[in-house]
Every structure is written in C-alpha cells, then in structure tokens.
Amino acid sequence: MLAAKVVRILSVLAGVLLAGLVAAAPAFAQPASRTPFRDCPECPEMVMLPGGSFTMGVPALEEEREGVPADVRGRSTPQVRVVIAPGLAMGQRAVSRGEFAAYVAETGFEPATGCWTFVNNGASYEYLERPGISWRDPGFPQTDDHPVVCVNWEDANNYAAWLTRKTGRRYRLPSEAEWEYAARAGTTTARFWGESVTLACQYANVADLTLADALNLDRRPAFTFRCTDNHIYTAPGGSFRPNAFGLYDMLGNVWQWAQDCLNPTLEGQPPNGNARQSGDCATRAMRGGSWSHLPWYVRAGNRVRGGTTDRFAFGGFRVVRER
C-alpha cells in the first residue's frame, strides 16, 4: 500500500501539467502601487497588480533546454494571449504560519493531520505520506514568518472565505493565469530573474547545494541548482529578492495552490484570466516549485497538480483580493 502511495505522489508531482513562459512582455494597462497594505491586522499584506497582457504557455525550446522529461512535455500548448484587468491585489508573500494560526484560533477549525513530505533516501528524492505531521509540525522547524505548509486546497479556500467575512472584500485563490502573470512580472524568461540556475539563490529558496549537502542528495545539475541559499527546508517569507511587481517567493519555497481544475493542456484557456472550472475538479493546479524540487520544476510557466484533499510539506498558498 505504501508503494502505491509513493507511485501516486510521484505521478502527481513529476508527471503533471507544464505551462509556459511569456512569449511577450505584458503591455500594462495602468501602473499599480507596490506599497503593501492590509485589510485587517490579521490579514496578509497585499500588493496591487498592474493590468496588462501576456502570453501563457511554454515553447518547446524551453522544455528541451530545461530537461523536462519527454513524457510531460507539451502540456502547456497552445500558447494563449491573456489579458489581466487592473485592480487585482495579490499577497506579497505566501500566507504565513502565523497568519494561518490566527484563522485557526478565531474559527476553531483544525486541518487534519497527515502530510506528503520529502524524505531523504540516501541518494535520491522520494515523497511519502506521513501520518501525524501537520501545519503545526511539518517535520522540520518553522517560525510564524515561514509559509504555512501541510494545508490542502480546501483548507486554503476556507482561509480565503474567512478573510472575505472579516473584511467585506472577496478573497480567493488566484487563477493559474493570474498567478503566472504575477510570477513573470513582465519578463519573458523561464524565471523572473532570467534563465540562470546559478542566480536562483538570490531570488528563491530552491533545491540547492545547501539541501544536497545537508541530506546527502545528488549534486548534479539536473538535480540541484548550482548555488547556495542557506536554507534546507522552508525560509521565512520575503527572505529573497522580489520580482518587478514587488512579490516575494513567486518561485521556490512552497508550491502554491491555484483555483483551476485540472486540464491536460491550455486548449480552452480563458483569454480574460479566469480560472477554468471544468475538467478534473478533484485535482487542482499548483504553481511555483519548492525548496525540494528539481530545477526544471521551478519555472514561471510550470504547472503541477494536487488532489484537493492532499497536504504537502512543500505546499502552501497565497491569496488574491478581487477588484
């Protein structure tokens, strides 16, 4: 049974959706302030996004260059031009453990235990579901300024609904298109800092030489970013340089849940940036990569999925506030 679970999680995280690079920079409809704000003392800090457009989808050349496995290439086609209207606000960081704790304390809701986690197998990467671990104790040390992990898609939506009740403004998870637009922040490269895997540690908490050395993992370039970020597991939100929209940790640290139901390609992607609410809605999109995933995962256009009830020690979320 455990072997079956391992196969399941590897198929979820290694074989799933890939999405794309911006083929053209956003043509901004209007500027937006990068000054963060909160709608309540317990609310996450938000940043207004500029309106604009971008090309969603990954060209074949990027997947080839990044070493994306052949059996998961082409799932981000066809490329689609998407327009994001102005007025949308996004969390400057992923929701923190402290912010999530405030929600739990006020509502009395306690997510179930049991979480998929990264396990050192001596020389390779492996993911197992471990009973007993939770957002309070994910199996590694965290403080309240780290991103919350071991929360599933339903937990994230419940948190957003709580913010909506508290503030009178509609909070929700971002659509995949909104997330990718924000992650790219006007860039046309695989990562908002460029194509480089050696510069990654200035901008993101990734599977780097720190992780490889600490857990005796494969140091080859296909498995490890060629830099040192000084964090083995999660890092406090905002520890690295932001992108041009003033957003931190859009790549690396933790995977982030999106609204969209699973669809195998970008065929039918709404051109207005809305989430796709048809397809396999028992599984939902996740974006951004994490502290434990291979370099080809950590790209602005890469898409993976998770079951709505699954929790991951390398998965969290950030929210958006409606216009």
C-alpha positions in Angstrom: 0.0 0.0 0.0 2.8 2.4 0.8 4.5 1.6 -2.5 1.2 2.5 -4.2 1.1 5.8 -2.4 4.7 6.6 -3.5 3.8 5.9 -7.1 0.7 8.1 -6.7 2.6 11.1 -5.4 5.4 10.8 -7.9 2.9 10.7 -10.7 1.2 13.8 -9.2 4.4 15.8 -8.8 6.6 14.6 -11.6 4.2 13.8 -14.4 1.8 16.6 -14.4 0.9 19.8 -16.2 3.5 22.1 -17.5 2.8 25.7 -18.5 4.5 28.5 -20.0 6.9 31.2 -20.5 5.8 34.6 -21.5 6.4 35.0 -25.2 5.9 38.7 -25.0 6.2 41.2 -22.1 2.9 42.5 -20.6 1.6 45.6 -22.1 0.4 47.3 -19.0 -3.0 49.0 -19.0 -2.0 51.1 -16.0 0.6 51.2 -13.3 -0.1 49.9 -9.8 1.4 50.7 -6.4 3.9 48.3 -5.0 3.3 49.6 -1.5 1.8 46.7 0.6 -1.4 47.1 2.6 -3.6 45.0 4.9 -7.4 45.0 5.1 -7.2 43.9 8.8 -4.5 43.4 11.4 -4.5 39.6 10.9 -4.7 39.8 7.1 -1.8 39.1 4.8 0.0 42.0 3.2 -1.3 42.6 -0.3 0.1 44.4 -3.4 -1.9 45.9 -6.2 -1.1 44.3 -9.6 -1.0 46.4 -12.8 -3.4 45.4 -15.5 -1.8 44.1 -18.7 -1.5 41.2 -21.1 0.9 38.3 -21.5 1.4 35.1 -23.5 0.6 32.0 -21.4 2.3 28.8 -22.5 5.7 27.2 -22.8 7.6 26.9 -26.1 9.2 23.6 -26.9 12.6 25.1 -26.9 12.3 26.0 -23.2 11.3 22.5 -22.2 14.2 21.0 -24.2 16.7 23.3 -22.6 15.4 22.8 -19.1 15.5 19.0 -19.4 11.7 18.5 -18.9 11.0 14.7 -19.1 9.7 13.8 -22.5 6.5 12.3 -21.2 5.3 15.5 -19.7 6.3 18.0 -22.4 3.7 19.8 -24.5 1.1 20.1 -21.8 1.3 23.9 -21.9 0.2 24.3 -25.5 -1.2 26.1 -27.4 0.2 29.4 -26.1 -2.6 31.8 -25.3 -2.7 35.6 -25.1 -4.3 36.5 -21.8 -5.5 39.9 -20.5 -5.4 40.7 -16.8 -7.7 43.6 -15.9 -6.4 46.2 -13.4 -7.5 46.3 -9.8 -6.5 42.8 -8.6 -4.4 42.6 -5.4 -2.2 39.7 -4.6 -0.5 38.6 -1.4 3.0 39.9 -1.3 4.1 36.6 0.2 2.6 33.2 0.6 0.3 33.0 3.6 2.4 32.6 6.7 2.1 30.1 9.5 1.3 33.0 11.9 -1.4 34.3 9.6 -2.9 30.8 9.3 -2.7 30.4 13.1 -4.9 33.5 13.6 -7.5 31.9 11.3 -7.4 28.7 13.3 -7.6 30.5 16.6 -10.6 32.6 15.6 -12.6 29.9 13.8 -11.7 26.8 15.8 -11.1 24.9 12.5 -8.1 22.5 12.7 -6.9 20.8 9.5 -6.4 17.1 9.7 -3.0 15.6 10.2 -1.1 13.5 7.7 1.0 15.2 5.0 3.1 14.2 2.0 6.7 15.0 2.7 10.2 14.9 1.2 12.2 12.0 2.6 16.0 11.5 2.3 16.5 8.2 0.7 20.3 8.4 1.0 21.0 9.3 -2.6 17.7 10.1 -4.3 14.5 12.1 -4.0 11.4 10.4 -2.6 8.0 11.5 -1.4 5.9 9.7 1.2 2.7 10.4 3.1 3.5 10.5 6.8 0.7 10.3 9.4 0.7 12.6 12.3 2.6 15.6 10.8 0.7 18.8 10.2 0.9 22.5 9.6 1.9 22.9 13.2 4.7 20.3 12.9 5.6 19.6 9.3 8.7 17.6 10.2 11.1 20.5 10.2 11.4 23.7 12.3 9.4 26.7 11.3 8.5 30.1 12.9 5.4 32.2 12.3 7.0 34.1 9.4 7.6 30.9 7.4 4.9 30.0 4.8 2.3 27.6 6.2 2.5 24.1 4.7 0.5 20.9 5.0 -2.7 22.7 4.0 -4.8 21.3 1.2 -6.8 23.1 -1.4 -9.9 23.1 0.7 -8.0 24.5 3.7 -6.7 27.3 1.5 -10.2 28.1 0.2 -11.6 28.1 3.8 -8.9 30.6 4.8 -9.8 32.9 1.9 -13.5 32.7 2.8 -12.6 33.7 6.4 -10.8 36.8 5.0 -13.8 37.6 3.0 -16.1 37.5 6.0 -13.7 39.6 8.1 -13.0 42.4 5.5 -16.1 42.5 3.4 -13.9 42.2 0.3 -13.7 39.0 -1.7 -10.6 37.0 -1.2 -9.8 33.8 -3.1 -7.1 31.7 -4.6 -5.5 33.1 -7.9 -6.3 31.5 -11.2 -3.4 29.9 -13.0 -3.3 32.8 -15.5 -3.3 35.4 -12.7 -0.6 33.6 -10.8 1.6 33.2 -13.9 1.2 36.8 -14.9 2.2 37.9 -11.4 5.1 35.5 -11.3 6.5 36.7 -14.6 6.1 40.4 -13.8 6.8 41.5 -17.3 9.6 39.0 -18.1 9.8 36.6 -21.0 12.3 34.1 -19.5 11.8 30.8 -17.7 12.3 32.6 -14.3 11.7 36.2 -13.5 15.4 36.7 -12.9 16.3 35.1 -16.2 17.3 31.6 -17.4 20.2 31.2 -14.9 20.2 28.4 -12.4 23.3 29.9 -10.6 21.5 33.2 -9.8 18.5 31.4 -8.3 19.6 31.6 -4.7 19.4 35.4 -4.8 15.7 35.2 -5.6 14.3 31.9 -4.3 14.6 29.1 -1.8 15.2 26.1 -4.1 16.8 22.6 -4.1 20.3 24.0 -3.9 23.7 22.8 -2.7 22.6 23.6 0.9 19.9 20.9 0.6 22.1 18.5 -1.2 24.9 18.8 1.4 22.6 18.5 4.4 20.6 15.5 3.1 23.3 13.8 1.1 21.5 14.2 -2.2 22.6 14.2 -5.8 24.6 17.3 -6.6 24.5 17.0 -10.4 23.0 20.0 -12.3 19.8 18.1 -13.3 19.0 17.6 -9.6 20.4 20.7 -7.9 20.6 24.5 -8.5 24.2 25.5 -8.7 24.2 27.9 -5.8 23.7 28.1 -2.0 20.6 29.7 -0.5 21.4 28.7 3.2 18.0 27.1 3.8 17.4 23.4 4.0 13.6 23.5 4.3 11.3 26.5 4.1 12.6 30.0 4.5 10.8 33.0 6.2 8.7 34.7 3.6 10.5 37.6 1.9 14.0 36.3 2.5 15.0 36.7 -1.1 14.8 39.4 -3.7 11.3 40.3 -5.1 10.2 40.4 -8.7 9.3 43.6 -10.5 5.8 43.6 -9.1 7.1 43.6 -5.6 6.1 40.0 -4.9 8.3 37.6 -2.9 8.8 33.8 -3.3 6.7 33.5 -6.5 9.2 30.8 -7.3 10.6 28.3 -4.8 10.0 28.0 -1.1 6.5 26.3 -1.4 4.2 25.3 -4.2 1.1 27.5 -4.3 -2.5 26.3 -4.9 -4.5 27.9 -7.7 -8.2 27.8 -8.4 -8.2 25.9 -11.6 -9.5 22.4 -12.2 -7.0 20.0 -13.9 -6.9 20.2 -17.7 -4.3 18.4 -19.7 -3.4 21.4 -22.0 -4.1 25.1 -22.4 -6.7 24.4 -25.0 -9.7 26.4 -23.9 -7.8 28.7 -21.6 -10.0 31.8 -21.0 -8.4 34.9 -22.5 -9.6 37.1 -19.6 -7.5 35.3 -17.0 -10.4 33.5 -15.3 -9.9 30.1 -13.7 -11.1 27.0 -15.6 -13.8 25.4 -13.6 -14.3 22.4 -15.8 -12.1 19.4 -16.1 -10.9 17.2 -13.3 -12.0 19.3 -10.3 -10.9 16.7 -7.8 -7.4 17.8 -8.6 -6.2 21.4 -8.8 -3.3 23.3 -10.1 -0.2 24.2 -8.1 2.4 26.6 -9.1 5.9 27.9 -8.4 8.1 25.0 -7.2 9.5 24.5 -3.8 12.6 24.1 -1.5 12.8 20.4 -2.5 12.1 20.2 -6.3 14.4 19.8 -9.3 15.4 22.8 -11.3 13.1 22.1 -14.2 10.1 22.4 -11.9 11.0 25.9 -10.7 9.8 28.0 -13.7 7.1 30.6 -14.1 5.3 28.5 -16.6 5.5 25.1 -14.9 2.2 23.6 -13.7 1.7 20.6 -11.4 -1.4 19.3 -9.7 -2.5 18.0 -6.3 -5.7 16.3 -5.1 -7.9 18.8 -3.3 -7.6 16.8 -0.1 -3.9 16.2 -0.2 -1.5 18.1 2.0 2.2 18.6 1.3 5.1 19.7 3.4 6.3 21.6 0.4 3.0 23.2 -0.5 1.2 26.3 0.7 -0.7 29.1 -0.9 -1.2 32.9 -1.4 -4.4 34.8 -2.0 -5.7 37.5 -4.2 -8.3 40.1 -3.5 -11.0 40.7 -6.1 -11.4 44.1 -7.9 
